[in-house]
Amino acid sequence: MMDHPILDKLDEILYLLKCEDKKGWVDIRKASFYTGVSVSTLRRNIRRGSLKSSNYRGKILFRVADLDRWLDG
């Protein structure tokens, strides 16, 4: 069976949408999948102040609404 990267990515996005916390928070790995950018790109934008995040028990968390705003530029 052939590997289909686009279908795999869509499956990942659907999984994230289904598993999204009720409050709309995702960790940095899930944010990377959701946005399609690398973890290092997310960290760089946090440092620059262009992307809001929060820390909880040593984890970087994002509100999905903030990720959407950031993606819209």
Backbone hydrogen bonds in HBPLUS format (Angstrom, degrees):
<---DONOR---> <-ACCEPTOR-->    atom                        ^
c    i                          cat <-CA-CA->   ^        H-A-AA   ^      H-
h    n   atom  resd res      DA  || num        DHA   H-A  angle D-A-AA Bond
n    s   type  num  typ     dist DA aas  dist angle  dist       angle   num
A0008-ASP N   A0004-HIS O   2.92 MM   4  6.17 157.3  1.98 156.5 164.1     1
A0009-LYS N   A0005-PRO O   2.94 MM   4  6.10 156.7  2.00 144.3 150.0     2
A0010-LEU N   A0006-ILE O   2.94 MM   4  6.22 158.3  1.99 148.5 154.5     3
A0011-ASP N   A0007-LEU O   2.92 MM   4  6.14 152.9  1.99 145.8 153.1     4
A0012-GLU N   A0008-ASP O   2.99 MM   4  6.30 151.8  2.07 145.7 153.3     5
A0013-ILE N   A0009-LYS O   2.96 MM   4  6.27 158.2  2.01 151.3 156.9     6
A0014-LEU N   A0010-LEU O   2.91 MM   4  6.13 163.8  1.93 151.2 155.7     7
A0015-TYR N   A0011-ASP O   2.91 MM   4  6.07 155.6  1.97 145.2 152.4     8
A0016-LEU N   A0012-GLU O   2.95 MM   4  6.22 159.0  1.99 148.5 153.9     9
A0017-LEU N   A0013-ILE O   2.92 MM   4  6.19 158.5  1.96 151.9 157.8    10
A0018-LYS N   A0014-LEU O   2.97 MM   4  6.16 153.9  2.03 148.1 154.8    11
A0019-CYS N   A0015-TYR O   2.90 MM   4  6.05 149.5  1.99 149.1 157.9    12
A0020-GLU N   A0016-LEU O   2.90 MM   4  5.69 114.5  2.34 141.0 153.5    13
A0024-GLY N   A0021-ASP O   2.83 MM   3  5.16 159.7  1.87 113.8 120.8    14
A0064-VAL N   A0024-GLY O   2.79 MM  40  5.54 158.7  1.84 163.4 170.4    15
A0026-VAL N   A0062-PHE O   2.84 MM  36  5.39 152.2  1.92 150.8 160.2    16
A0062-PHE N   A0026-VAL O   2.83 MM  36  5.39 157.1  1.89 155.6 163.5    17
A0031-ALA N   A0027-ASP O   2.85 MM   4  6.05 151.8  1.93 151.4 160.9    18
A0032-SER N   A0028-ILE O   2.91 MM   4  6.06 144.2  2.04 138.0 146.7    19
A0033-PHE N   A0029-ARG O   3.12 MM   4  6.50 157.0  2.18 146.6 151.7    20
A0034-TYR N   A0030-LYS O   2.84 MM   4  6.02 161.7  1.87 149.1 154.9    21
A0035-THR N   A0031-ALA O   2.90 MM   4  5.96 161.6  1.93 148.1 152.1    22
A0036-GLY N   A0032-SER O   2.84 MM   4  5.63 141.4  1.98 140.9 151.4    23
A0042-LEU N   A0038-SER O   3.13 MM   4  6.52 155.4  2.20 147.3 153.7    24
A0043-ARG N   A0039-VAL O   2.92 MM   4  6.23 162.6  1.95 154.1 158.7    25
A0044-ARG N   A0040-SER O   2.89 MM   4  6.03 157.4  1.95 144.9 151.1    26
A0045-ASN N   A0041-THR O   3.05 MM   4  6.25 156.8  2.10 146.5 151.9    27
A0046-ILE N   A0042-LEU O   2.99 MM   4  6.27 141.7  2.14 145.8 156.9    28
A0047-ARG N   A0043-ARG O   3.01 MM   4  6.33 163.8  2.04 153.3 156.4    29
A0048-ARG N   A0044-ARG O   3.02 MM   4  6.29 150.9  2.11 144.0 152.2    30
A0049-GLY N   A0045-ASN O   3.14 MM   4  6.13 122.2  2.49 127.7 140.6    31
A0050-SER N   A0045-ASN O   3.00 MM   5  5.36 133.0  2.23 158.9 164.7    32
A0049-GLY N   A0046-ILE O   3.01 MM   3  5.10 140.2  2.17  99.7 111.8    33
A0054-SER N   A0061-LEU O   2.84 MM   7  5.11 149.2  1.93 146.3 153.0    34
A0061-LEU N   A0054-SER O   2.68 MM   7  5.11 167.3  1.69 159.7 162.7    35
A0056-TYR N   A0059-LYS O   2.90 MM   3  5.21 154.6  1.96 143.9 152.0    36
A0059-LYS N   A0056-TYR O   2.98 MM   3  5.21 160.2  2.02 110.6 117.1    37
A0066-ASP N   A0063-ARG O   2.96 MM   3  5.23 123.6  2.28 103.3 117.5    38
A0067-LEU N   A0063-ARG O   3.09 MM   4  6.51 152.8  2.17 151.3 159.4    39
A0068-ASP N   A0064-VAL O   2.90 MM   4  6.19 158.4  1.95 152.7 158.5    40
A0069-ARG N   A0065-ALA O   3.00 MM   4  6.23 158.2  2.04 144.6 150.2    41
A0070-TRP N   A0066-ASP O   2.94 MM   4  6.10 159.5  1.98 146.1 151.8    42
A0071-LEU N   A0067-LEU O   2.89 MM   4  6.12 157.2  1.94 150.6 156.6    43
A0072-ASP N   A0068-ASP O   2.98 MM   4  6.21 147.3  2.09 145.0 153.9    44
A0073-GLY N   A0070-TRP O   3.11 MM   3  5.13 144.4  2.24  96.8 107.6    45
